[in-house]
Amino acid sequence: MRAVIAVISDLSTDMRVQKHAEILKEMGYSVKLVGRHCGRTPLLLQDGIKAIRIRIPFRKGPLMYLFFNAALLVHLLIRRADLYLSNDLDTLLPSRIASLLCGKPLVYDAHEYFTGQYGLPERRVKYSIWKGLEKRLLPGMKNMMTVSNSIAELYNREYGVSPVVVRNAALSTEGIMPARRDELGVNDSDLLVVLQGSGINPGRGASELIEAICLTEGVKLMIIGGGDMIDEIRMEVRKRNLQQKVIFLPRMPWKEMMRYTMCGDAGLSLDTDTCLNQRYSLPNKLFDYIAAGIPVIASPLPEVSALIGRYGCGMVLNNVSPWAVADSLAKLRDDRHYLTELKAKAKVAAEDLSWEKEKRAEQELFRSVIEKKNIDG
C-alpha cells in the first residue's frame, strides 16, 4: 500500500507532517512526502520514508501557488497512491482531483484556520479566491483533522464537517541531553527564556519581547528559528545594544532544537489576537516547551490559556505589552521557588500531553478510512 502526503512547505521543520508519515509507515504504508523546494534547507526524514521537493520558478506570490499546485497535480496523477493526505488548503485541490480520478481516499489536515490567517481577509481578491476554494472543497469532507477544538468548531459551523482534533503534542524528549548553558554564555544565575518559531512574523509578540528584555536585568533571551521579522529583530537588538542579552540560533532539526529548549527556564508563546487563526491556535512551541519540562509565559488566547490553566504549567499574561512581559520575567527571576513549582507542573503536564497519547485519534481516523476503503473496494 502506498500513501502520498502533500504539503507546500520544504519538509525541513514540519514535525506534524513527519508525524503523519511515521503513523502511516507503522500501519504498513509505503510513504512518500511531496513538498516544495525552498532553497538549501536540509531534508530531515525518518528511516523508510521517501520525499520529493518540487522545484518551481517562483518563491512566493500567486504564481508560486499556481505553479506548485499544477506540478503537484501532475506528480500525484503520475505516481498514484492508495491514500492521499493533503495538508492545508494550499494542497487540497490537486489532492482532491487525484483522489477522485484514482478512486482512492483522501484525508485532509487543516493545520490552521486557513482563511483566518493574519492579513488575509484584508486582501480582498486573495481572500475571495481562497474562501471560494474552501467553500467548494470542504462541504462533505468526511476524513478531516485539525489542531484545536475551537478551529474544529469553526469548520463545523461553516461547512458541517466534523474534524478529528489532533493537537501538536511533542514527541518524547527521553534520551535528549540538554545543551550546556555555558556554551551559550549564560550563567546559572541568569533567567534564560526561549522563543521558538519557524514563523516569527508580525503579531507574534517578538517586538514587545525585545522591549521587555530592555526593561529587565538578569534575564537572557534565546530565539530559535526565523521568519518575516527575524532581520528586523536582529537590527533592533543591535540598535539597543542587547547583543549580550539576546542569543539567536537558526532553524534546526527538532531534536537539536529541543536540546537548547531544555536548557532554558521558561518558554514564550506571545501570539496576539490579530486574527481568528491565531486566536484559536495551539502552537507547536507550546507543547515543545512543556515536553522540555519548562513553564510557559503565554498571551491570553483562549485555547492556550485553557491548557495552561488546566495544568498550572505557566503564566498567562493579561495582555502582550512590554511591561506585562517584563513583569512576568522579573517574577520568575526573583522567585526561584515559584519557578521550580512551575517546572514540576510542566513535567507532569508533559506526561499527559505526549504525542504517544495524542496520536491515537489520528491512528483511529486512518483505520476508519482503511476499513471503509476495504468495504467499498
Secondary structure, DSSP 8 states (H G I E B T S, - for coil): -EEEEE-SS-SSS-HHHHHHHHHHHHTT-EEEEEEE--SS------TTEEEEEE--S-SSSHHHHHHHHHHHHHHHHHS--SEEEEESGGGHHHHHHHHHHHT--EEEEESS-GGGSTTTTTSHHHHHHHHHHHHHHSTT--SEEES-HHHHHHHHHHH----EE----B---TT-----GGGGT--TTSEEEEEEES---TTSSHHHHHHHHHH-SSEEEEEEE--TTHHHHHHHHHHTT-TTTEEEE----HHHHHHHHHTSSEEEE---SSSHHHHT---HHHHHHHHTT--EEE---HHHHHHHHHHT-EEE-SS--HHHHHHHHHHHHH-HHHHHHHHHHHHHHHHHSBHHHHHHHHHHHHHHHHHHHHHH-
